[in-house]
């Protein structure tokens, strides 16, 4: 491919709405062009990257025994109504009507459609197991699309669905997909972690996220550097930090704390460590039938900890959702404004749940349920009834590993893949059954496995870039090698040497582009540093007079002069090491 025949249109500046590196650099490099909020055209360079990602994913899915099909972008509402997700999914589900006023959705995912296919196609145990996958456009109507391909509304995704006779075989299918995903991300050349995760809106009982490590990631990953333990912070178990509750040593005392509505301010005023304070969060759960009064809950975590909303959602009594209590509800049950709330002296209309660490605290500080006052010397059993105890908080760096070995660290990541064991979550709702060996109908057991193709491209840039541009891993770079032919139009020697190397690289199966454009060397080099091609070869009259070429590996950034006769060997070795 000659650059003069390709579409290369780089920009010096990124658009003002581009907040993260991947959005800025993909736009500047001419890989994507925005046509509406969260909706992009993939230009030739960007599409090349996506196709390379797709090919790796497709090869590993096929190797794992999955069968490719292609399900539609537009799906009938009836299937979503059967599973209940028509109402449950929320505003991200884009609902549309056809000319006959029939309801449809633009698919964000395909559990309903693929389960409908299976309930009509699979009838006997002999047809199982089976795993169907497709690579298709998805649409989620994000309230605030941002970060380019990281959180767009339209995106490309691979989703796969396994179907098995029983849970044992379904777990084997899950493990096969987990291993396939590991191979995919290793082949993509990305630093990643597979972490235990919450199943979220998809449902199911077992789940792992595949996270690309990047400082700009929205997710926090909890891991043990010395073991295999890793989990999303939403799911990571937070151990009790106090081995045993100590006996009281202080008397209960109400102390004035004017304008101290946060634990940090209370600790500062009282000259006590923040870890001596207890933070109060008041939640409400509404009755399912809208009859009766909301239940009020007081959740307590240590002052230096934060409540984990996912963990709260899994507590008994919170299954149907919860909300922050209103100021009116707080006044009714605590007789006080927020900022000074605590468990002492409450009526039985409020249920108190303490985090594991808080349950072992003694002589602690909490709100006195009176504006401008806090209690010190608070102790369970003596001053306040024993609470319900649960894991309520986010893990923090330095916490002990819940498995008992070492301590935990935290790093940021970008979720690019997710595997779920669904069980009969969808097959039960859609009555997807098969006849077992005895001729009895049984519910099919399902797994669900997603990879964000377009999101991987953005995540790779977030992980691999510098102030000059992108630094692509070889496997998904738009081109593996660029030959910059200086003064191409006027130098027969440059043309001859460039074309000779170009043909040699092509013969080796290397994806190479020859830049024959009539532009200044500085512009040419800046373009390819921005685009991030792994290896750049510069061919110029000055170097050819010495029988030399200049080669730069993008990740290393250093120029090396190599004998023309050794260039092919040097380039292939450099690529092999990436």
C-alpha positions as CSV (number, residue, x, y, z in Angstrom):
1,X,0.0,0.0,0.0
2,X,1.3,3.4,-1.0
3,X,0.4,6.3,1.3
4,X,-0.4,8.5,-1.6
5,X,-3.2,6.0,-2.5
6,X,-4.4,5.8,1.2
7,X,-6.5,8.2,3.2
8,X,-4.3,9.9,5.7
9,X,-5.7,13.1,7.2
10,X,-4.2,14.0,10.6
11,X,-5.1,17.0,12.8
12,X,-2.8,19.1,14.9
13,X,-5.4,19.6,17.6
14,X,-8.1,17.4,19.1
15,X,-11.7,18.6,19.3
16,X,-12.6,20.3,22.6
17,X,-14.9,17.5,23.7
18,X,-12.1,14.9,23.6
19,X,-11.2,14.4,27.2
20,X,-9.1,11.2,27.2
21,X,-6.0,10.2,25.3
22,X,-7.7,7.6,23.1
23,X,-10.4,10.0,22.0
24,X,-7.9,12.8,21.3
25,X,-5.4,10.6,19.4
26,X,-7.9,8.6,17.4
27,X,-9.5,11.8,16.2
28,X,-6.2,13.5,15.5
29,X,-4.9,10.5,13.6
30,X,-8.0,10.4,11.4
31,X,-9.2,7.0,12.7
32,X,-12.6,8.1,13.8
33,X,-14.9,11.0,12.9
34,X,-17.9,12.0,15.1
35,X,-21.3,12.4,13.4
36,X,-23.4,12.6,16.6
37,X,-22.9,12.3,20.4
38,X,-21.4,8.8,21.0
39,X,-21.7,7.8,17.3
40,X,-18.6,7.6,15.1
41,X,-17.6,6.7,11.6
42,X,-14.6,4.4,11.5
43,X,-12.2,5.7,8.9
44,X,-9.8,3.4,7.0
45,X,-7.1,3.5,9.6
46,X,-9.5,2.9,12.5
47,X,-11.3,0.1,10.7
48,X,-8.1,-1.7,10.1
49,X,-7.5,-1.8,13.8
50,X,-11.0,-3.1,14.5
51,X,-10.7,-5.8,11.8
52,X,-7.4,-7.0,13.3
53,X,-9.0,-7.2,16.8
54,X,-12.0,-9.1,15.3
55,X,-9.8,-11.6,13.5
56,X,-8.0,-12.5,16.7
57,X,-11.3,-12.8,18.6
58,X,-12.8,-14.9,15.8
59,X,-9.8,-17.2,15.6
60,X,-9.9,-18.0,19.3
61,X,-13.6,-18.3,19.4
62,X,-13.5,-20.8,16.6
63,X,-10.7,-22.6,18.2
64,X,-12.8,-22.9,21.4
65,X,-15.6,-24.6,19.4
66,X,-18.0,-21.6,19.2
67,X,-20.1,-21.3,16.1
68,X,-20.5,-17.9,14.4
69,X,-23.9,-16.6,13.4
70,X,-25.2,-13.0,12.9
71,X,-28.2,-11.8,14.9
72,X,-30.1,-8.6,14.0
73,X,-29.5,-5.1,15.4
74,X,-33.3,-4.5,15.6
75,X,-35.1,-6.9,17.9
76,X,-38.9,-7.2,18.6
77,X,-40.1,-5.9,21.9
78,X,-42.0,-9.1,22.6
79,X,-38.9,-11.0,23.5
80,X,-37.7,-8.3,25.9
81,X,-41.2,-8.3,27.4
82,X,-41.0,-12.0,28.0
83,X,-37.9,-11.7,30.1
84,X,-39.1,-8.5,31.9
85,X,-36.1,-6.5,30.6
86,X,-38.4,-4.2,28.5
87,X,-39.3,-2.5,31.7
88,X,-36.2,-3.3,33.8
89,X,-33.4,-2.3,31.5
90,X,-33.9,1.4,31.8
91,X,-33.4,4.4,29.5
92,X,-30.2,2.9,27.9
93,X,-32.5,0.6,25.9
94,X,-33.5,2.5,22.8
95,X,-37.1,1.7,22.0
96,X,-38.4,2.4,18.5
97,X,-41.6,1.8,16.5
98,X,-42.1,0.6,12.9
99,X,-44.7,2.0,10.5
100,X,-47.3,-0.3,12.0
101,X,-46.6,1.1,15.5
102,X,-45.1,-2.2,16.6
103,X,-42.4,-1.9,19.3
104,X,-38.8,-2.8,18.7
105,X,-35.4,-2.2,20.3
106,X,-31.9,-1.4,19.0
107,X,-30.0,-4.2,20.6
108,X,-27.6,-3.5,23.5
109,X,-27.1,-7.3,23.9
110,X,-28.7,-10.5,22.5
111,X,-29.7,-12.8,25.4
112,X,-33.3,-12.8,24.4
113,X,-32.8,-13.3,20.7
114,X,-30.3,-16.2,21.0
115,X,-32.4,-17.9,23.6
116,X,-35.4,-17.7,21.3
117,X,-33.3,-19.2,18.6
118,X,-32.2,-22.1,20.8
119,X,-35.7,-22.8,22.2
120,X,-36.8,-23.3,18.6
121,X,-33.7,-25.1,17.3
122,X,-32.6,-27.3,20.2
123,X,-34.9,-30.1,21.3
124,X,-32.7,-33.0,22.4
125,X,-29.9,-33.6,24.8
126,X,-27.9,-34.9,21.8
127,X,-27.8,-31.3,20.4
128,X,-26.0,-30.0,23.5
129,X,-23.6,-28.4,24.3
130,X,-23.5,-25.6,21.7
131,X,-22.0,-22.1,21.8
132,X,-23.2,-19.4,19.3
133,X,-21.4,-16.1,18.9
134,X,-21.5,-13.1,16.6
135,X,-19.7,-9.8,16.1
136,X,-22.3,-7.1,15.7
137,X,-23.1,-3.4,16.2
138,X,-24.7,-2.6,19.5
139,X,-26.5,0.5,20.8
140,X,-26.9,1.7,24.3
141,X,-28.5,5.1,24.7
142,X,-26.0,6.5,27.2
143,X,-27.2,9.6,29.0
144,X,-23.8,11.2,28.7
145,X,-21.7,9.6,26.0
146,X,-18.1,10.6,26.4
147,X,-14.5,9.5,26.0
148,X,-14.9,8.6,22.3
149,X,-15.0,4.8,21.8
150,X,-14.7,4.2,25.6
151,X,-18.3,5.2,26.3
152,X,-20.1,5.6,23.0
153,X,-23.7,4.9,22.2
154,X,-23.0,2.8,19.1
155,X,-20.2,0.2,19.3
156,X,-18.9,-3.1,18.0
157,X,-19.1,-6.1,20.3
158,X,-18.5,-9.8,20.2
159,X,-21.0,-11.7,22.3
160,X,-21.2,-15.5,22.7
161,X,-23.8,-17.7,24.4
162,X,-23.2,-21.3,25.6
163,X,-26.0,-23.8,26.1
164,X,-25.6,-26.9,28.2
165,X,-27.6,-29.8,29.7
166,X,-26.7,-29.1,33.3
167,X,-24.7,-26.8,35.6
168,X,-21.6,-29.0,35.7
169,X,-21.2,-29.0,31.9
170,X,-22.2,-25.3,31.8
171,X,-19.3,-24.5,34.2
172,X,-17.0,-26.4,31.9
173,X,-18.2,-24.2,29.0
174,X,-17.5,-21.1,31.2
175,X,-14.0,-22.3,31.8
176,X,-13.4,-22.9,28.1
177,X,-14.5,-19.3,27.4
178,X,-12.4,-17.9,30.2
179,X,-9.3,-19.6,28.8
180,X,-10.2,-18.4,25.3
181,X,-10.5,-14.8,26.6
182,X,-7.1,-15.1,28.3
183,X,-5.5,-16.2,25.0
184,X,-7.3,-13.4,23.1
185,X,-5.9,-10.7,25.4
186,X,-2.4,-12.2,25.4
187,X,-2.5,-12.2,21.6
188,X,-3.6,-8.6,21.5
189,X,-0.4,-7.7,23.3
190,X,-2.2,-5.9,26.2
191,X,-1.4,-5.9,29.9
192,X,-4.6,-7.2,31.6
193,X,-6.1,-8.8,34.6
194,X,-9.1,-11.2,34.9
195,X,-11.0,-10.2,38.0
196,X,-14.0,-11.6,39.9
197,X,-16.9,-9.3,39.3
198,X,-20.6,-8.5,39.9
199,X,-23.0,-9.9,37.5
200,X,-25.0,-6.7,37.2
201,X,-28.0,-6.2,34.9
202,X,-27.1,-9.4,32.9
203,X,-27.8,-11.6,35.9
204,X,-26.4,-15.0,36.8
205,X,-24.2,-16.3,39.6
206,X,-20.5,-16.4,38.3
207,X,-18.7,-13.6,36.6
208,X,-15.2,-12.4,35.6
209,X,-14.2,-9.1,34.0
210,X,-11.2,-8.8,31.8
211,X,-9.6,-5.4,32.6
212,X,-6.9,-3.7,30.5
213,X,-4.6,-1.9,33.0
214,X,-4.6,1.9,32.4
215,X,-4.3,4.9,34.7
216,X,-7.3,6.4,33.0
217,X,-9.6,3.4,33.7
218,X,-12.9,4.0,35.3
219,X,-12.8,0.7,37.3
220,X,-10.7,0.0,40.4
221,X,-9.1,-3.5,40.5
222,X,-8.2,-5.0,43.8
223,X,-5.4,-7.6,43.6
224,X,-2.7,-9.3,45.6
225,X,0.7,-8.9,43.9
226,X,1.9,-12.2,45.5
227,X,-1.1,-14.4,44.6
228,X,-3.7,-14.9,41.9
229,X,-6.4,-13.0,43.8
230,X,-8.1,-10.2,41.8
231,X,-11.5,-8.7,41.9
232,X,-13.4,-5.6,40.9
233,X,-13.7,-3.3,43.9
234,X,-17.5,-3.7,43.7
235,X,-17.1,-7.4,44.5
236,X,-13.8,-7.5,46.5
237,X,-14.4,-8.7,50.0
238,X,-13.4,-6.2,52.7
239,X,-12.1,-8.0,55.8
240,X,-12.6,-6.8,59.4
241,X,-9.5,-4.7,60.3
242,X,-9.9,-5.3,64.1
243,X,-9.3,-8.8,65.2
244,X,-11.3,-8.5,68.5
245,X,-13.5,-5.8,70.0
246,X,-11.8,-4.3,73.1
247,X,-13.6,-3.6,76.3
248,X,-14.8,0.0,76.9
249,X,-12.3,2.4,78.4
250,X,-14.1,5.7,78.0
251,X,-17.5,7.1,79.1
252,X,-20.1,8.1,76.7
253,X,-19.9,11.9,76.3
254,X,-21.8,14.3,74.1
255,X,-19.4,17.0,72.8
256,X,-20.1,20.1,70.7
257,X,-18.8,19.9,67.2
258,X,-20.1,23.0,65.4
259,X,-20.1,22.9,61.6
260,X,-18.5,19.4,61.6
261,X,-20.8,17.6,59.2
262,X,-18.2,15.3,57.9
263,X,-16.0,12.7,59.8
264,X,-12.8,14.5,58.6
265,X,-14.0,17.8,60.3
266,X,-15.0,15.9,63.5
267,X,-11.6,14.2,63.7
268,X,-9.9,17.5,63.2
269,X,-11.9,19.3,65.9
270,X,-11.5,16.6,68.4
271,X,-7.9,15.9,67.5
272,X,-8.6,12.2,67.0
273,X,-7.6,9.9,64.2
274,X,-10.2,9.6,61.4
275,X,-10.3,5.9,62.0
276,X,-11.9,6.5,65.4
277,X,-15.0,8.0,63.8
278,X,-18.0,6.3,62.3
279,X,-19.7,7.5,59.2
280,X,-23.5,7.2,58.9
281,X,-25.5,6.7,55.6
282,X,-29.3,6.6,55.7
283,X,-31.1,4.6,53.1
284,X,-34.8,3.8,52.4
285,X,-36.5,0.8,50.8
286,X,-40.0,1.3,49.5
287,X,-42.7,-1.3,49.8
288,X,-43.3,-3.3,46.7
289,X,-47.0,-2.8,46.5
290,X,-46.8,0.9,47.5
291,X,-48.7,0.2,50.7
292,X,-47.2,0.9,54.0
293,X,-44.2,3.0,54.9
294,X,-40.7,2.9,53.6
295,X,-38.1,1.0,55.7
296,X,-35.3,3.2,57.0
297,X,-31.8,1.8,57.3
298,X,-28.7,3.3,59.0
299,X,-25.5,1.9,57.5
300,X,-22.3,2.5,59.4
301,X,-18.7,2.4,58.1
302,X,-15.5,3.7,59.6
303,X,-14.8,7.4,58.9
304,X,-12.0,6.6,56.4
305,X,-14.0,4.1,54.5
306,X,-16.7,4.3,51.8
307,X,-20.0,2.4,51.4
308,X,-20.0,-0.1,48.5
309,X,-23.3,0.3,46.7
310,X,-23.2,-3.1,45.0
311,X,-22.7,-4.9,48.3
312,X,-25.6,-3.0,49.8
313,X,-27.8,-4.0,46.9
314,X,-27.2,-7.7,47.8
315,X,-28.2,-7.3,51.5
316,X,-31.5,-8.9,52.7
317,X,-34.2,-6.3,52.3
318,X,-32.5,-4.5,49.5
319,X,-33.2,-6.9,46.6
320,X,-35.9,-4.7,45.1
321,X,-33.8,-1.5,45.1
322,X,-33.1,1.3,47.5
323,X,-32.6,5.1,47.6
324,X,-31.1,7.7,49.8
325,X,-33.5,8.7,52.5
326,X,-35.1,12.2,52.1
327,X,-34.3,15.0,54.5
328,X,-37.9,14.8,55.7
329,X,-37.6,11.0,56.4
330,X,-34.3,11.7,58.3
331,X,-35.9,14.4,60.4
332,X,-38.8,12.0,61.2
333,X,-36.6,9.1,62.3
334,X,-33.6,10.9,63.7
335,X,-34.9,14.3,64.8
336,X,-31.9,15.9,63.2
337,X,-30.4,17.2,60.0
338,X,-27.9,15.1,58.1
339,X,-24.3,15.4,59.2
340,X,-24.8,14.5,62.9
341,X,-26.5,11.1,62.7
342,X,-25.6,8.0,64.7
343,X,-27.0,4.8,66.2
344,X,-27.4,6.0,69.8
345,X,-30.9,6.4,71.1
346,X,-32.8,5.4,67.9
347,X,-36.2,3.9,67.8
348,X,-36.8,0.4,66.4
349,X,-38.2,2.0,63.2
350,X,-34.6,2.2,62.0
351,X,-32.6,-0.9,61.3
352,X,-28.8,-0.5,62.0
353,X,-26.3,-2.4,59.9
354,X,-22.6,-2.0,60.8
355,X,-19.6,-2.9,58.6
356,X,-17.5,-5.7,59.9
357,X,-14.8,-3.3,61.1
358,X,-17.3,-0.9,62.8
359,X,-18.8,-3.9,64.6
360,X,-15.5,-4.5,66.3
361,X,-14.8,-0.9,67.2
362,X,-14.9,0.4,70.8
363,X,-14.8,3.9,72.3
364,X,-15.7,5.3,68.9
365,X,-17.1,8.7,67.7
366,X,-20.5,9.1,66.0
367,X,-23.2,11.6,65.5
368,X,-25.5,12.4,68.5
369,X,-28.6,13.0,66.4
370,X,-28.5,16.6,67.4
371,X,-27.2,19.4,65.2
372,X,-23.7,20.5,66.2
373,X,-23.0,17.5,68.5
374,X,-21.2,14.1,68.4
375,X,-20.8,11.4,70.9
376,X,-17.4,10.1,72.0
377,X,-16.7,6.9,73.9
378,X,-19.5,5.0,72.2
379,X,-19.5,1.2,72.7
380,X,-21.7,-1.6,71.4
381,X,-23.8,-3.4,74.0
382,X,-23.3,-0.7,76.6
383,X,-24.5,2.5,74.8
384,X,-26.2,1.1,71.8
385,X,-27.8,-2.3,70.9
386,X,-25.7,-4.8,68.9
387,X,-26.2,-4.1,65.2
388,X,-26.7,-6.3,62.2
389,X,-23.2,-6.9,60.7
390,X,-22.3,-7.1,57.0
391,X,-19.5,-6.3,54.5
392,X,-20.5,-2.8,53.5
393,X,-17.4,-1.0,52.4
394,X,-14.9,-0.7,49.6
395,X,-11.5,-2.3,50.0
396,X,-8.6,0.1,50.4
397,X,-4.9,-0.5,49.6
398,X,-3.1,-2.3,52.4
399,X,-6.1,-4.3,53.5
400,X,-5.3,-7.9,54.3
401,X,-6.1,-10.4,51.5
402,X,-9.4,-12.2,52.4
403,X,-7.8,-15.5,51.4
404,X,-5.3,-15.0,54.3
405,X,-2.0,-14.3,52.4
406,X,-0.5,-10.9,52.1
407,X,-2.1,-7.5,51.5
408,X,-4.1,-6.0,48.7
409,X,-3.2,-3.3,46.2
410,X,-5.4,-1.3,43.9
411,X,-4.9,-0.3,40.3
412,X,-7.2,1.2,37.6
413,X,-8.5,-0.7,34.7
414,X,-10.8,-0.6,31.6
415,X,-13.3,-3.3,31.3
416,X,-13.1,-4.8,27.8
417,X,-14.4,-8.3,28.3
418,X,-16.9,-10.0,30.7
419,X,-17.9,-13.6,31.1
420,X,-21.1,-14.7,33.0
421,X,-22.6,-18.0,34.1
422,X,-26.3,-17.3,33.7
423,X,-27.7,-20.7,34.7
424,X,-31.4,-20.8,33.8
425,X,-32.0,-17.0,34.2
426,X,-33.1,-16.6,30.6
427,X,-34.0,-20.2,29.7
428,X,-36.6,-20.3,32.5
429,X,-38.2,-17.0,31.4
430,X,-38.3,-18.0,27.8
431,X,-39.0,-21.7,28.4
432,X,-35.9,-22.9,26.5
433,X,-35.9,-26.6,27.3
434,X,-34.6,-29.9,25.9
435,X,-35.6,-33.5,26.4
436,X,-33.1,-35.4,28.5
437,X,-32.1,-39.1,28.1
438,X,-35.3,-40.1,29.9
439,X,-37.5,-37.9,27.6
440,X,-38.2,-35.4,30.3
441,X,-38.0,-31.6,29.6
442,X,-35.2,-29.8,31.3
443,X,-34.2,-26.1,31.4
444,X,-31.1,-25.3,29.4
445,X,-28.1,-23.9,31.3
446,X,-26.6,-20.8,29.8
447,X,-23.4,-18.8,29.8
448,X,-22.8,-15.3,28.3
449,X,-19.5,-13.9,27.1
450,X,-18.9,-10.4,25.8
451,X,-15.9,-8.6,24.3
452,X,-15.9,-4.9,23.4
453,X,-14.2,-4.8,20.0
454,X,-14.2,-1.0,19.6
455,X,-13.5,-0.5,23.3
456,X,-10.4,-2.6,23.1
457,X,-9.0,-0.3,20.4
458,X,-9.5,2.7,22.8
459,X,-8.2,0.8,25.8
460,X,-5.0,-0.2,23.9
461,X,-4.3,3.5,23.3
462,X,-5.0,4.4,26.9
463,X,-2.4,1.9,27.9
464,X,0.1,2.6,25.2
465,X,0.7,6.2,24.2
466,X,3.1,9.2,24.8
467,X,3.1,12.9,24.1
468,X,3.7,12.2,20.4
469,X,0.8,9.8,19.8
470,X,-0.2,6.2,19.9
471,X,2.1,3.2,20.4
472,X,0.2,0.2,19.0
473,X,1.0,-3.4,20.0
474,X,2.0,-5.2,16.8
475,X,-1.0,-7.5,16.6
476,X,-3.5,-4.7,16.2
477,X,-1.5,-1.8,14.7
478,X,-3.0,-0.4,11.5
479,X,0.3,-1.2,9.9
480,X,3.3,-3.1,11.3
481,X,5.9,-1.1,9.4
482,X,6.0,2.2,7.6
483,X,8.7,3.1,5.1
484,X,9.2,6.8,4.9
485,X,10.7,7.5,1.5
486,X,12.3,11.0,1.6
487,X,12.3,13.0,-1.6
488,X,10.5,10.1,-3.4
489,X,9.5,12.1,-6.4
490,X,13.0,13.2,-7.3
491,X,15.2,10.3,-6.2
492,X,15.4,7.2,-8.3
493,X,17.7,5.6,-5.7
494,X,15.1,6.2,-2.9
495,X,12.4,4.7,-5.0
496,X,14.4,1.6,-5.9
497,X,15.6,1.0,-2.3
498,X,12.1,1.7,-0.8
499,X,10.3,-0.6,-3.2
500,X,12.8,-3.4,-2.8
501,X,12.4,-3.3,1.0
502,X,8.6,-2.9,0.6
503,X,8.3,-6.1,-1.5
504,X,10.6,-8.0,0.8
505,X,8.5,-7.2,3.8
506,X,5.3,-8.0,1.9
507,X,6.7,-11.4,1.0
508,X,7.3,-12.1,4.7
509,X,3.6,-11.4,5.4
510,X,4.3,-8.1,7.1
511,X,1.6,-5.4,6.9
512,X,3.6,-2.5,5.5
513,X,2.8,0.9,4.0
514,X,5.2,3.0,1.9
515,X,4.9,6.7,2.5
516,X,5.6,8.3,-0.9
517,X,3.8,11.6,-0.2
518,X,5.3,14.9,-1.2
519,X,5.5,16.3,2.3
520,X,8.4,17.5,4.5
521,X,10.2,14.8,6.6
522,X,9.1,16.4,9.8
523,X,5.5,16.2,8.8
524,X,5.9,12.7,7.7
525,X,7.6,11.6,10.9
526,X,5.0,13.4,13.1
527,X,2.1,11.7,11.3
528,X,3.5,8.2,11.8
529,X,4.5,8.9,15.5
530,X,0.9,10.0,16.0
531,X,-0.5,7.0,14.2
532,X,1.8,4.7,16.2
533,X,3.1,2.2,13.7
534,X,5.5,-0.1,15.6
535,X,8.5,0.2,13.2
536,X,9.5,3.1,11.0
537,X,12.1,2.9,8.3
538,X,13.6,6.0,6.8
539,X,15.0,5.8,3.3
540,X,16.9,8.9,2.1
541,X,19.7,9.8,-0.3
542,X,22.1,10.7,2.4
543,X,21.8,7.3,4.1
544,X,21.9,5.4,0.9
545,X,25.2,6.9,0.0
546,X,26.6,5.1,3.0
547,X,24.4,2.0,2.3
548,X,22.4,2.7,5.5
549,X,18.8,3.0,6.5
550,X,17.4,4.6,9.7
551,X,15.0,2.4,11.7
552,X,13.0,3.5,14.7
553,X,11.0,1.2,17.0
554,X,8.0,3.3,18.1
555,X,7.9,2.0,21.7
556,X,11.6,2.6,22.2
557,X,11.8,5.9,20.3
558,X,15.5,5.6,19.4
559,X,16.8,5.8,15.8
560,X,19.3,3.2,14.7
561,X,21.4,3.1,11.5
562,X,21.3,-0.3,9.9
563,X,23.1,-1.6,6.8
564,X,20.6,-1.9,3.9
565,X,21.4,-5.6,3.5
566,X,20.6,-6.2,7.2
567,X,17.3,-4.2,7.3
568,X,14.9,-7.1,6.6
569,X,16.5,-9.3,9.3
570,X,16.5,-6.4,11.8
571,X,12.9,-5.5,11.2
572,X,11.6,-9.1,11.4
573,X,13.5,-9.6,14.6
574,X,12.2,-6.3,16.1
575,X,8.6,-7.3,15.2
576,X,9.0,-10.8,16.7
577,X,10.0,-9.3,20.0
578,X,6.8,-7.2,20.3
